[in-house]
Amino acid sequence: LGRLIGVDRKLAQLIAAGTSICGASAIVATNIVTDARDEDVTYAVAAITLFGTIAMLGFPLLAPVFGLDQHAFGLWAGASIHEVAQVIGAGFQNGT
């Protein structure tokens, strides 16, 4: 996907790690292997944090639309939002 939209390979790897593993800490850990530029690490952390914050604020608004009870919402948020703190924030907004 990174190649398709013209993103540098190392930056794409960092964003992929942050998205699929656990956010900013995964990006920093992955950088040991990728040896990306500091600028790429900064962009990746910013992107993951921004989208996680949007998810933290938006997911609780979507829960009633999808008819999710608190347990289903917790599973959905926990599996989808990148950072643990953002999952907790979303959970508190939804009353879980």
Helices and strands as residue ranges (DSSP letters): H 2-5, H 9-17, I 18-22, H 24-34, H 38-66, H 70-80, H 84-93
